[in-house]
Amino acid sequence: MPTDDAAPADAPATADTDVSSLGYEDARDQLVDIVARLESGQVGLEESMTLWQRAEALAAHCTQWLDRAEERIAASED
């Protein structure tokens, strides 16, 4: 689970970037881009599988960010 609220300023958000180092917005943006590429039908099977795996990791990472934010909100309400 991420330990900071944002990715390091010097960490570019590219398809090769380790998912765990991404901030929420960068991970979400990459996920949106991958979904668009997959939906376009313009990528081959092998690339589709690679993109799908990255999308799964990005979706899980975004979920972790959102769960953590929800926990922080709930804790601040107590």
Helices and strands as residue ranges (DSSP letters): G 19-21, H 24-40, H 45-77
